[in-house]
């Protein structure tokens, strides 16, 4: 491995965004045989330290940083922003490689996948959260369908995918099988309350203490939701949500059904 050059990644956005960015960066770093340093900054979009979510491994280095530390690292390295097109190739990969070929390190800020393939196997949730997910889900997942309903500040999801879309799909699945159950992940207390009332004894969900991404508990509970969704063979996901996409790509490679074509 070339230790003279380094790929610095500043993942941004929410949990799903950051996971996709790290998985891409790891794949890129391994391809080019350079070390990866992930610069993890807590903010209002994800206010939780990395080690409170994932195990620290020797596959890449995690540095918990603040804004001042990030600025210093940016000055010393070339800063570019990752952008991945949906045809499976990146228009900027050649530029990244030019930087590396010049002998310089690369500082990359990204909220999404920018390099295929994704390597989610490098992201290992801590045992505490994995065990919590196990207490929520039944051992037999054959009759469990995942439901992810993103509300909050995701106006694309709210405007393009009303709650009735999910309700209709739940009703259709119940008509197909009376034994079907649903694991519900949502960032809205009101949505959870309504579906629990509308479909009694059909909805499985964790007992949320916090729905906010600007809290450690809220993010840790979101990762538990993500683990649970990833165990489902079928997920009815949210429009324009990386969380839904990661849930379908992680673990069992679930089939994802969603409204619209724009999936982050």
C-alpha positions in Angstrom: 0.0 0.0 0.0 1.2 3.5 -0.9 1.6 5.2 2.5 2.9 8.5 1.1 -0.5 9.4 -0.3 -3.8 9.3 1.6 -7.5 9.6 0.8 -9.1 11.8 3.3 -12.9 11.5 3.3 -15.3 13.9 5.0 -18.7 12.1 4.9 -21.6 14.5 5.2 -25.4 14.3 5.5 -27.4 11.7 7.4 -26.6 8.1 8.3 -27.4 6.6 5.0 -25.5 9.3 3.1 -22.4 8.8 5.2 -22.4 5.0 4.9 -22.6 5.2 1.1 -19.7 7.8 1.0 -17.5 5.7 3.3 -18.2 2.5 1.4 -17.3 4.2 -1.9 -14.2 5.7 -0.4 -13.0 2.4 0.9 -13.5 0.8 -2.5 -11.6 3.6 -4.2 -8.7 3.5 -1.6 -8.4 -0.3 -2.0 -8.4 0.0 -5.8 -5.5 2.5 -5.7 -3.7 0.9 -2.7 -3.7 4.0 -0.5 -4.8 4.4 3.1 -8.2 5.9 3.9 -8.7 8.3 6.8 -12.4 9.1 7.5 -12.9 12.6 9.1 -16.0 12.2 11.2 -17.7 15.5 12.2 -20.8 15.6 14.4 -23.4 18.1 13.2 -27.2 18.7 13.2 -27.6 16.1 10.5 -25.9 13.4 12.4 -24.9 14.3 16.0 -23.3 11.1 17.1 -19.7 9.9 17.3 -18.6 7.1 15.0 -17.6 4.7 17.8 -21.1 5.0 19.3 -22.4 3.4 16.0 -19.7 1.3 14.4 -16.8 -0.8 15.5 -13.3 0.7 15.0 -11.4 -1.7 12.7 -8.0 -1.7 11.0 -9.5 -1.3 7.5 -9.4 2.5 7.7 -8.6 5.2 10.3 -11.4 7.2 11.9 -10.6 10.7 13.2 -13.3 12.6 15.2 -12.8 16.2 14.1 -14.2 19.7 14.5 -14.6 22.5 12.0 -11.2 24.0 12.8 -9.4 20.7 12.3 -11.2 20.1 9.0 -10.1 23.5 7.7 -6.5 22.8 8.5 -6.6 19.4 6.7 -8.3 21.0 3.7 -5.6 23.7 3.3 -2.9 21.0 3.2 -4.7 18.9 0.5 -6.7 19.2 -2.7 -10.4 19.4 -1.9 -12.9 18.1 -4.3 -16.5 17.0 -4.0 -17.6 13.5 -5.0 -20.4 13.2 -7.5 -21.7 9.9 -8.8 -23.8 9.6 -11.9 -26.4 6.9 -12.2 -24.9 5.1 -15.2 -22.4 3.5 -12.9 -19.4 5.6 -13.8 -18.0 8.8 -12.3 -17.0 11.7 -14.4 -14.6 12.9 -11.7 -12.7 9.6 -11.1 -10.2 10.5 -13.8 -9.5 13.8 -12.0 -9.1 12.1 -8.7 -6.6 9.7 -10.2 -4.7 12.6 -11.8 -4.3 14.1 -8.3 -2.9 10.8 -7.0 -0.6 10.3 -10.0 0.9 13.8 -9.3 2.0 12.5 -5.9 -0.5 14.4 -3.8 -3.1 13.2 -1.3 -6.8 13.7 -1.9 -9.4 15.3 0.3 -12.9 14.3 -0.7 -16.2 15.6 0.7 -19.2 13.5 -0.2 -22.7 12.7 0.9 -23.2 9.8 -1.5 -21.8 7.0 -3.6 -19.1 8.3 -5.9 -17.2 5.1 -6.8 -18.5 1.5 -7.4 -18.7 -1.0 -5.9 -20.0 -0.2 -2.5 -18.2 -2.0 0.3 -20.7 -2.0 3.2 -19.0 -5.0 4.8 -16.4 -2.6 6.3 -19.1 -0.9 8.4 -19.8 -3.1 11.4 -22.3 -1.9 13.9 -21.3 -2.2 17.5 -22.6 -5.3 19.4 -24.9 -3.3 21.6 -27.0 -2.1 18.6 -26.9 -5.5 16.8 -28.1 -7.2 20.0 -30.9 -4.6 20.4 -32.1 -5.3 16.8 -32.1 -9.0 17.6 -34.5 -8.5 20.5 -36.9 -6.6 18.2 -37.1 -9.0 15.3 -38.4 -12.5 15.2 -36.0 -15.3 14.3 -38.1 -16.2 11.2 -38.1 -13.2 8.9 -40.0 -14.9 6.0 -43.2 -13.0 6.8 -41.7 -9.6 7.6 -41.8 -6.7 5.2 -39.9 -3.5 5.9 -41.5 -0.1 5.8 -39.4 3.1 5.8 -41.4 6.3 5.9 -39.2 9.4 5.8 -40.8 12.7 6.8 -38.9 15.3 8.8 -37.1 17.8 6.5 -37.2 15.5 3.4 -39.8 17.5 1.4 -39.2 15.5 -1.7 -40.3 12.3 0.1 -43.3 14.1 1.7 -44.6 15.7 -1.5 -44.0 12.7 -3.8 -44.9 9.8 -1.5 -47.9 10.5 0.8 -48.7 8.3 3.7 -51.7 6.8 1.8 -49.2 5.1 -0.6 -47.7 3.1 2.2 -51.2 2.3 3.7 -52.4 1.0 0.4 -49.4 -1.2 0.0 -49.7 -2.6 3.6 -53.4 -3.3 2.9 -52.5 -5.1 -0.3 -49.9 -7.3 1.3 -52.3 -8.2 4.1 -54.8 -9.3 1.5 -52.2 -11.5 -0.1 -51.2 -13.1 3.2 -53.0 -12.9 6.6 -49.7 -13.9 8.3 -47.7 -11.0 7.0 -46.1 -8.6 9.5 -44.3 -5.2 9.0 -41.2 -3.7 10.5 -41.8 0.1 10.6 -39.0 2.6 10.5 -39.9 6.3 10.5 -38.7 9.6 11.9 -42.2 10.7 12.6 -44.0 10.0 15.9 -47.4 10.9 14.3 -46.9 8.4 11.4 -45.9 5.6 13.8 -48.9 6.3 16.0 -51.3 6.3 13.1 -50.1 3.1 11.6 -50.0 1.2 14.9 -53.6 2.3 15.4 -54.7 1.4 11.8 -52.9 -2.0 11.7 -53.1 -3.4 15.2 -50.9 -6.5 15.8 -49.3 -6.1 12.4 -46.6 -3.5 13.0 -43.3 -4.2 14.7 -41.2 -1.1 15.7 -38.7 -0.2 18.4 -39.6 1.9 21.3 -38.1 5.2 20.2 -36.9 7.6 22.8 -35.8 10.3 20.3 -36.6 10.9 16.6 -34.1 13.7 16.1 -30.9 13.3 14.0 -29.4 16.1 16.1 -29.1 13.7 19.1 -27.0 10.6 19.9 -30.0 8.5 20.9 -31.9 9.4 17.7 -29.0 8.3 15.5 -28.3 5.1 17.4 -32.0 4.2 17.1 -31.9 5.0 13.4 -29.0 2.5 13.0 -31.0 -0.1 14.8 -33.9 0.6 12.4 -31.4 0.2 9.5 -30.2 -3.1 10.8 -33.7 -4.4 11.1 -34.8 -3.2 7.7 -31.7 -4.8 6.1 -33.0 -8.2 7.3 -36.2 -7.9 5.4 -36.5 -9.4 1.9 -38.8 -6.7 0.7 -38.8 -3.0 1.7 -41.4 -0.3 0.8 -39.0 2.6 1.0 -39.2 6.4 0.8 -38.7 8.6 -2.3 -35.3 10.4 -2.4 -34.0 8.7 0.7 -30.5 7.2 1.0 -31.6 5.5 4.2 -34.1 3.3 2.2 -31.4 2.6 -0.4 -28.8 1.5 2.1 -31.3 -0.7 3.9 -31.9 -2.5 0.6 -28.2 -2.8 -0.4 -26.9 -3.8 3.0 -27.1 -7.3 4.3 -29.7 -9.4 2.5 -29.9 -7.3 -0.7 -33.6 -6.6 -0.2 -35.9 -5.8 -3.0 -36.8 -2.1 -2.8 -40.2 -0.8 -3.9 -40.4 3.0 -4.1 -42.3 5.8 -5.9 -40.3 7.7 -8.5 -36.9 7.3 -10.0 -34.7 9.6 -8.0 -33.1 7.5 -5.3 -30.0 9.0 -3.4 
